Amino acid sequence: MKLILEIKDDKGPFIMDLLGGFSFVKTTPISSNKAQVLKDLKLAVNNLNSVKKGKIKAISAKDLYNEL
């Protein structure tokens, strides 16, 4: 299982030490930019799945271009 946690900067070292004490936990810090990319990607996938299920309507690339 993989998790992404948001932790205040001043508590980061404590949490990393705490989790590092467990032999079954591997920690890998990521940058805030990478975390944002992952969050945006998850939102995009959720939106695509909603379009496929007919919950929301998709717009064409031409309409999207015209909005710009």
Phi, psi and omega per residue, in radians:
M1 nan 2.454 3.108
K2 -2.078 2.468 -3.138
L3 -2.287 2.620 2.982
I4 -2.072 2.190 -3.122
L5 -2.014 2.478 2.989
E6 -1.804 2.099 -3.066
I7 -2.266 2.407 3.079
K8 -1.007 2.512 -3.086
D9 -0.962 -0.678 -3.085
D10 -1.273 -0.292 3.127
K11 -1.747 -0.122 -3.097
G12 -0.969 -0.905 -3.133
P13 -1.049 -0.661 3.122
F14 -1.093 -0.821 -3.121
I15 -1.139 -0.699 3.114
M16 -1.096 -0.728 3.094
D17 -1.126 -0.745 -3.134
L18 -1.073 -0.883 -3.127
L19 -1.186 -0.579 3.122
G20 -1.151 -0.333 3.124
G21 -1.309 -0.208 3.120
F22 -1.672 2.223 -3.096
S23 -1.196 -0.361 -3.068
F24 -1.682 0.102 -3.132
V25 -2.026 2.259 3.047
K26 -1.962 2.203 -3.130
T27 -1.907 2.422 3.085
T28 -2.447 1.825 3.126
P29 -1.191 2.545 3.076
I30 -2.203 2.772 -3.137
S31 -1.296 2.799 3.118
S32 -1.148 -0.528 3.099
N33 -1.145 -0.762 3.128
K34 -1.150 -0.668 3.097
A35 -1.082 -0.700 3.128
Q36 -1.170 -0.698 3.099
V37 -1.065 -0.764 3.122
L38 -1.111 -0.698 3.123
K39 -1.129 -0.766 3.125
D40 -1.138 -0.683 3.120
L41 -1.122 -0.732 3.113
K42 -1.092 -0.730 3.101
L43 -1.087 -0.734 3.130
A44 -1.094 -0.732 3.121
V45 -1.146 -0.738 3.100
N46 -1.079 -0.713 3.102
N47 -1.123 -0.736 3.122
L48 -1.088 -0.741 3.108
N49 -1.125 -0.632 3.092
S50 -1.151 -0.661 3.091
V51 -1.125 -0.781 -3.131
K52 -1.084 -0.591 3.139
K53 -1.459 -0.105 3.126
G54 1.429 0.223 -3.134
K55 -1.332 -0.567 3.058
I56 -2.303 2.738 -3.116
K57 -1.681 2.366 3.102
A58 -1.461 2.715 3.031
I59 -1.955 2.628 -3.112
S60 -1.305 2.801 3.102
A61 -1.082 -0.620 3.127
K62 -1.118 -0.772 3.106
D63 -1.125 -0.685 3.110
L64 -1.108 -0.752 3.097
Y65 -1.069 -0.737 -3.129
N66 -1.146 -0.482 3.093
E67 -1.193 -0.495 -3.133
L68 -1.327 nan nan
